[in-house]
């Protein structure tokens, strides 16, 4: 994931060079751009979409995409909550937090639960 973010930063910084480098086949000469990222960049430039992203979006429930932006949740936890625990709303998430069940997820713990609690409180206040 970090490699893709680094590559995306490189592409954003190069703006107008990207199209010319795609045509010339020299995109991989840029730092952080490997063969795979160059191929995916070319696919998006040619088709306007990325097949791998479409496949991933088809596998991830829309509810996970709605939970992920909540403060303290993120992508990994949202997918776990949706797919494994069938949590699909902030109200369900509040129930997990209130019963201290969220902290039983190994990588969440009490600190993560507190961050989600705070994020849910901000959601209500905001």
N, CA, C and O of each residue as an XYZ file, in Angstrom:
504
protein
N       0.824     -1.183      0.000
C       0.000      0.000      0.000
C       0.873      1.253      0.000
O       0.582      2.221     -0.703
N       1.936      1.228      0.787
C       2.821      2.389      0.865
C       3.461      2.675     -0.491
O       3.637      3.832     -0.871
N       3.805      1.614     -1.215
C       4.425      1.803     -2.534
C       3.471      2.520     -3.481
O       3.890      3.376     -4.260
N       2.194      2.171     -3.413
C       1.215      2.836     -4.279
C       1.055      4.302     -3.907
O       0.930      5.161     -4.780
N       1.058      4.583     -2.618
C       0.933      5.983     -2.190
C       2.154      6.789     -2.613
O       2.027      7.929     -3.061
N       3.334      6.197     -2.472
C       4.559      6.868     -2.901
C       4.521      7.120     -4.407
O       4.849      8.211     -4.876
N       4.116      6.094     -5.153
C       4.000      6.238     -6.600
C       2.984      7.294     -6.986
O       3.223      8.075     -7.907
N       1.852      7.330     -6.296
C       0.821      8.330     -6.583
C       1.351      9.734     -6.314
O       1.070     10.661     -7.074
N       2.112      9.891     -5.242
C       2.720     11.193     -4.945
C       3.655     11.611     -6.068
O       3.665     12.773     -6.476
N       4.438     10.664     -6.564
C       5.362     10.942     -7.664
C       4.598     11.374     -8.905
O       4.971     12.345     -9.564
N       3.525     10.649     -9.224
C       2.739     10.983    -10.411
C       2.079     12.351    -10.278
O       2.040     13.119    -11.239
N       1.561     12.657     -9.089
C       0.940     13.967     -8.877
C       1.958     15.087     -9.059
O       1.662     16.122     -9.656
N       3.147     14.868     -8.539
C       4.190     15.892     -8.608
C       4.666     16.120    -10.040
O       5.118     17.215    -10.376
N       4.566     15.096    -10.882
C       5.061     15.201    -12.263
C       3.995     15.681    -13.245
O       4.318     16.047    -14.375
N       2.733     15.685    -12.830
C       1.632     16.206    -13.634
C       1.736     15.962    -15.127
O       1.439     14.867    -15.604
N       2.158     16.983    -15.867
C       2.201     16.937    -17.324
C       3.176     15.931    -17.901
O       3.012     15.516    -19.049
N       4.176     15.527    -17.153
C       5.156     14.560    -17.645
C       4.590     13.158    -17.780
O       5.106     12.353    -18.556
N       3.547     12.860    -17.040
C       3.033     11.496    -16.982
C       2.580     11.018    -18.351
O       2.954      9.928    -18.784
N       1.784     11.817    -19.028
C       1.278     11.436    -20.347
C       2.423     11.214    -21.333
O       2.429     10.226    -22.068
N       3.376     12.117    -21.347
C       4.516     11.997    -22.264
C       5.348     10.755    -21.928
O       5.796     10.042    -22.826
N       5.549     10.505    -20.648
C       6.326      9.328    -20.252
C       5.581      8.029    -20.558
O       6.206      7.025    -20.900
N       4.257      8.039    -20.439
C       3.475      6.864    -20.819
C       3.681      6.550    -22.296
O       3.932      5.404    -22.669
N       3.573      7.572    -23.123
C       3.743      7.388    -24.571
C       5.143      6.915    -24.918
O       5.328      6.095    -25.817
N       6.128      7.438    -24.198
C       7.519      7.088    -24.467
C       7.935      5.768    -23.809
O       8.992      5.220    -24.119
N       7.096      5.266    -22.900
C       7.438      4.028    -22.196
C       8.507      4.218    -21.140
O       9.232      3.281    -20.808
N       8.607      5.432    -20.610
C       9.666      5.731    -19.635
C       9.129      6.044    -18.242
O       9.844      6.610    -17.414
N       7.894      5.686    -17.984
C       7.288      5.992    -16.687
C       8.054      5.336    -15.535
O       8.147      5.905    -14.448
N       8.597      4.151    -15.771
C       9.316      3.437    -14.707
C      10.645      4.092    -14.339
O      11.288      3.692    -13.368
N      11.051      5.078    -15.097
C      12.278      5.802    -14.744
C      12.054      6.777    -13.594
O      13.008      7.257    -12.981
N      10.796      7.061    -13.309
C      10.489      7.952    -12.188
C      10.645      7.188    -10.875
O      10.364      5.990    -10.827
N      11.085      7.855     -9.817
C      11.244      7.179     -8.525
C       9.896      6.704     -7.993
O       8.914      7.446     -8.010
N       9.860      5.466     -7.523
C       8.647      4.921     -6.938
C       7.671      4.330     -7.934
O       6.593      3.879     -7.545
N       8.025      4.322     -9.217
C       7.139      3.774    -10.246
C       7.762      2.502    -10.803
O       8.743      2.550    -11.545
N       7.181      1.367    -10.437
C       7.650      0.083    -10.949
C       6.819     -0.347    -12.139
O       5.928      0.377    -12.583
N       7.115     -1.530    -12.651
C       6.399     -2.043    -13.831
C       4.898     -2.174    -13.580
O       4.084     -1.812    -14.430
N       4.537     -2.700    -12.396
C       3.120     -2.919    -12.093
C       2.346     -1.608    -12.009
O       1.259     -1.493    -12.576
N       2.892     -0.626    -11.312
C       2.213      0.659    -11.188
C       2.161      1.373    -12.541
O       1.169      2.029    -12.859
N       3.204      1.249    -13.320
C       3.202      1.857    -14.658
C       2.113      1.234    -15.530
O       1.422      1.937    -16.267
N       1.965     -0.082    -15.443
C       0.928     -0.767    -16.231
C      -0.468     -0.329    -15.790
O      -1.347     -0.118    -16.626
N      -0.672     -0.194    -14.482
C      -1.978      0.234    -13.991
C      -2.254      1.683    -14.350
O      -3.395      2.039    -14.647
N      -1.239      2.516    -14.327
C      -1.389      3.902    -14.737
C      -1.776      3.977    -16.213
O      -2.642      4.763    -16.599
N      -1.128      3.153    -17.030
C      -1.456      3.112    -18.459
C      -2.891      2.645    -18.670
O      -3.601      3.178    -19.523
N      -3.319      1.651    -17.897
C      -4.690      1.149    -18.011
C      -5.704      2.254    -17.707
O      -6.691      2.407    -18.426
N      -5.463      3.014    -16.654
C      -6.372      4.110    -16.298
C      -6.348      5.190    -17.380
O      -7.391      5.731    -17.745
N      -5.173      5.495    -17.883
C      -5.067      6.511    -18.932
C      -5.802      6.089    -20.202
O      -6.419      6.921    -20.866
N      -5.738      4.800    -20.541
C      -6.362      4.301    -21.768
C      -7.863      4.070    -21.619
O      -8.631      4.368    -22.535
N      -8.284      3.542    -20.473
C      -9.681      3.119    -20.326
C     -10.504      3.997    -19.394
O     -11.734      3.967    -19.434
N      -9.829      4.776    -18.558
C     -10.537      5.595    -17.590
C     -10.933      4.836    -16.334
O     -11.592      5.386    -15.451
N     -10.532      3.578    -16.254
C     -10.866      2.755    -15.091
C      -9.744      1.755    -14.831
O      -8.820      1.613    -15.632
N      -9.842      1.072    -13.705
C      -8.846      0.075    -13.337
C      -9.581     -1.204    -12.958
O     -10.325     -1.225    -11.977
N      -9.381     -2.251    -13.716
C     -10.094     -3.510    -13.495
C      -9.863     -4.044    -12.080
O     -10.798     -4.531    -11.445
N      -8.642     -3.960    -11.585
C      -8.337     -4.470    -10.239
C      -9.144     -3.721     -9.179
O      -9.591     -4.323     -8.203
N      -9.331     -2.427     -9.362
C     -10.112     -1.646     -8.409
C     -11.581     -2.046     -8.477
O     -12.236     -2.177     -7.443
N     -12.092     -2.235     -9.658
C     -13.488     -2.651     -9.817
C     -13.732     -4.002     -9.147
O     -14.761     -4.201     -8.501
N     -12.786     -4.926     -9.303
C     -12.911     -6.242     -8.661
C     -12.892     -6.116     -7.143
O     -13.663     -6.778     -6.448
N     -12.010     -5.268     -6.636
C     -11.919     -5.059     -5.195
C     -13.197     -4.422     -4.658
O     -13.719     -4.843     -3.625
N     -13.696     -3.414     -5.356
C     -14.926     -2.756     -4.926
C     -16.103     -3.725     -4.905
O     -16.997     -3.607     -4.067
N     -16.099     -4.677     -5.822
C     -17.180     -5.672     -5.856
C     -17.122     -6.609     -4.655
O     -18.147     -7.145     -4.234
N     -15.932     -6.808     -4.102
C     -15.770     -7.720     -2.960
C     -15.987     -7.044     -1.609
O     -16.247     -7.719     -0.613
N     -15.883     -5.715     -1.567
C     -16.007     -4.992     -0.308
C     -17.420     -4.427     -0.194
O     -17.859     -3.683     -1.071
N     -18.124     -4.766      0.856
C     -19.487     -4.256      1.019
C     -19.519     -2.726      1.098
O     -18.620     -2.117      1.678
N     -20.536     -2.116      0.525
C     -20.647     -0.652      0.586
C     -20.687     -0.125      2.017
O     -20.249      0.996      2.276
N     -21.206     -0.919      2.941
C     -21.256     -0.469      4.330
C     -19.855     -0.283      4.905
O     -19.639      0.602      5.733
N     -18.904     -1.106      4.474
C     -17.523     -0.934      4.946
C     -16.972      0.389      4.449
O     -16.245      1.077      5.166
N     -17.316      0.740      3.230
C     -16.853      2.014      2.674
C     -17.458      3.194      3.433
O     -16.839      4.254      3.525
N     -18.646      3.018      3.970
C     -19.277      4.095      4.748
C     -18.715      4.187      6.170
O     -18.664      5.273      6.747
N     -18.294      3.055      6.732
C     -17.744      3.071      8.092
C     -16.282      3.516      8.121
O     -15.846      4.136      9.091
N     -15.532      3.212      7.085
C     -14.089      3.477      7.072
C     -13.713      4.932      7.375
O     -12.745      5.158      8.101
N     -14.435      5.920      6.853
C     -14.029      7.307      7.133
C     -14.295      7.779      8.561
O     -13.815      8.842      8.954
N     -15.046      7.012      9.336
C     -15.311      7.439     10.707
C     -14.003      7.517     11.484
O     -13.179      6.606     11.394
N     -13.797      8.589     12.244
C     -12.557      8.727     13.007
C     -12.305      7.513     13.889
O     -13.182      7.082     14.638
N     -11.097      6.965     13.793
C     -10.706      5.822     14.598
C     -11.012      4.476     13.961
O     -10.597      3.442     14.485
N     -11.738      4.464     12.830
C     -12.120      3.184     12.225
C     -11.120      2.775     11.156
O     -10.344      1.849     11.394
N     -11.097      3.399     10.020
C     -10.176      3.042      8.950
C     -10.656      1.846      8.146
O     -11.647      1.202      8.490
N      -9.936      1.562      7.070
C     -10.343      0.529      6.108
C     -10.333     -0.880      6.700
O     -11.312     -1.616      6.581
N      -9.230     -1.246      7.334
C      -9.087     -2.617      7.844
C     -10.186     -2.953      8.849
O     -10.826     -4.001      8.751
N     -10.397     -2.072      9.804
C     -11.412     -2.323     10.821
C     -12.811     -2.301     10.208
O     -13.655     -3.119     10.575
N     -13.067     -1.386      9.288
C     -14.387     -1.311      8.652
C     -14.716     -2.609      7.917
O     -15.838     -3.106      8.007
N     -13.760     -3.147      7.206
C     -13.981     -4.406      6.483
C     -14.220     -5.539      7.475
O     -15.122     -6.353      7.280
N     -13.428     -5.597      8.524
C     -13.601     -6.637      9.541
C     -14.979     -6.521     10.197
O     -15.693     -7.514     10.334
N     -15.342     -5.315     10.597
C     -16.627     -5.102     11.257
C     -17.789     -5.531     10.362
O     -18.731     -6.179     10.817
N     -17.709     -5.167      9.110
C     -18.800     -5.457      8.186
C     -18.864     -6.932      7.816
O     -19.927     -7.551      7.875
N     -17.728     -7.487      7.436
C     -17.712     -8.869      6.930
C     -17.780     -9.924      8.030
O     -18.412    -10.964      7.847
N     -17.141     -9.672      9.162
C     -17.074    -10.689     10.208
C     -18.135    -10.509     11.281
O     -18.682    -11.488     11.790
N     -18.430     -9.253     11.628
C     -19.348     -8.996     12.740
C     -20.697     -8.444     12.287
O     -21.597     -8.253     13.106
N     -20.839     -8.191     11.008
C     -22.088     -7.683     10.426
C     -22.518     -6.344     11.023
O     -23.709     -6.065     11.162
N     -21.533     -5.526     11.369
C     -21.788     -4.163     11.840
C     -21.906     -3.296     10.587
O     -20.986     -3.240      9.771
N     -23.045     -2.622     10.445
C     -23.226     -1.874      9.204
C     -23.659     -0.422      9.396
O     -23.909      0.279      8.416
N     -23.750      0.033     10.635
C     -24.121      1.425     10.892
C     -23.328      1.959     12.076
O     -22.819      1.179     12.882
N     -23.219      3.270     12.190
C     -22.585      3.839     13.384
C     -23.308      3.422     14.670
O     -22.675      3.283     15.716
N     -24.622      3.224     14.599
C     -25.365      2.792     15.793
C     -24.906      1.411     16.253
O     -24.737      1.177     17.449
N     -24.704      0.503     15.310
C     -24.195     -0.824     15.674
C     -22.792     -0.718     16.265
O     -22.450     -1.410     17.224
N     -21.996      0.155     15.679
C     -20.637      0.358     16.176
C     -20.668      0.915     17.599
O     -19.868      0.514     18.444
N     -21.595      1.839     17.860
C     -21.739      2.375     19.224
C     -22.044      1.263     20.225
O     -21.535      1.277     21.346
N     -22.877      0.298     19.818
C     -23.200     -0.822     20.702
C     -21.954     -1.636     21.038
O     -21.763     -2.041     22.185
N     -21.103     -1.874     20.031
C     -19.853     -2.608     20.291
C     -18.967     -1.854     21.269
O     -18.369     -2.440     22.171
N     -18.896     -0.554     21.076
C     -18.060      0.273     21.951
C     -18.638      0.281     23.362
O     -17.898      0.135     24.335
N     -19.943      0.448     23.482
C     -20.596      0.525     24.798
C     -20.429     -0.764     25.596
O     -20.343     -0.733     26.823
N     -20.386     -1.884     24.905
C     -20.245     -3.172     25.593
C     -18.788     -3.632     25.682
O     -18.509     -4.734     26.154
N     -17.867     -2.790     25.230
C     -16.432     -3.086     25.246
C     -16.070     -4.311     24.401
O     -15.041     -4.944     24.636
N     -16.902     -4.639     23.432
C     -16.619     -5.765     22.544
C     -15.609     -5.395     21.462
O     -14.889     -6.258     20.960
N     -15.555     -4.126     21.107
C     -14.631     -3.699     20.054
C     -13.184     -3.985     20.459
O     -12.367     -4.362     19.619
N     -12.870     -3.809     21.732
C     -11.498     -4.006     22.202
C     -11.046     -5.463     22.140
O      -9.854     -5.744     22.262
N     -11.981     -6.389     21.953
C     -11.594     -7.802     21.867
C     -11.008     -8.163     20.506
O     -10.442     -9.244     20.341
N     -11.139     -7.276     19.544
C     -10.484     -7.490     18.245
C      -8.995     -7.261     18.492
O      -8.606     -6.193     18.964
N      -8.149     -8.260     18.175
C      -6.739     -8.229     18.583
C      -5.978     -6.933     18.292
O      -5.226     -6.476     19.153
N      -6.139     -6.340     17.141
C      -5.338     -5.157     16.823
C      -6.009     -3.857     17.274
O      -5.447     -2.779     17.079
N      -7.200     -3.940     17.872
C      -7.895     -2.733     18.310
C      -7.531     -2.407     19.748
O      -6.954     -1.354     20.019
N      -7.859     -3.294     20.666
C      -7.530     -3.081     22.068
C      -8.242     -1.884     22.664
O      -9.041     -1.234     21.990
N      -7.952     -1.582     23.952
C      -8.610     -0.459     24.635
C      -8.318      0.901     23.998
O      -9.187      1.772     23.955
N      -7.076      1.078     23.500
C      -6.718      2.370     22.897
C      -7.508      2.616     21.614
O      -8.017      3.713     21.385
N      -7.602      1.583     20.786
C      -8.363      1.707     19.546
C      -9.837      1.928     19.814
O     -10.496      2.715     19.134
N     -10.348      1.221     20.816
C     -11.750      1.398     21.184
C     -12.005      2.838     21.640
O     -13.026      3.433     21.298
N     -11.075      3.384     22.408
C     -11.213      4.773     22.867
C     -11.210      5.741     21.690
O     -11.955      6.721     21.689
N     -10.369      5.469     20.683
C     -10.316      6.338     19.500
C     -11.641      6.290     18.734
O     -12.131      7.318     18.266
N     -12.209      5.101     18.610
C     -13.505      4.967     17.928
C     -14.594      5.663     18.747
O     -15.448      6.347     18.184
N     -14.569      5.495     20.057
C     -15.552      6.158     20.932
C     -15.486      7.668     20.726
O     -16.516      8.329     20.589
N     -14.276      8.205     20.706
C     -14.096      9.636     20.514
C     -14.609     10.063     19.137
O     -15.281     11.086     19.001
N     -14.283      9.264     18.122
C     -14.754      9.579     16.762
C     -16.260      9.559     16.657
O     -16.842     10.410     15.984
N     -16.910      8.600     17.312
C     -18.372      8.540     17.295
C     -18.970      9.736     18.030
O     -19.997     10.272     17.613
N     -18.334     10.153     19.116
C     -18.821     11.336     19.849
C     -18.710     12.582     18.985
O     -19.610     13.422     18.991
N     -17.617     12.711     18.241
C     -17.442     13.854     17.342
C     -18.487     13.817     16.228
O     -18.963     14.860     15.780
N     -18.834     12.626     15.791
C     -19.829     12.463     14.732
C     -21.190     12.995     15.226
O     -21.901     13.670     14.482
N     -21.535     12.690     16.456
C     -22.802     13.128     17.027
C     -22.782     14.642     17.262
O     -23.761     15.334     16.983
N     -21.662     15.144     17.776
C     -21.552     16.565     18.085
C     -21.469     17.427     16.830
O     -21.995     18.539     16.782
N     -20.779     16.875     15.791
C     -20.535     17.632     14.555
C     -21.720     17.718     13.733
O     -21.685     18.321     12.660
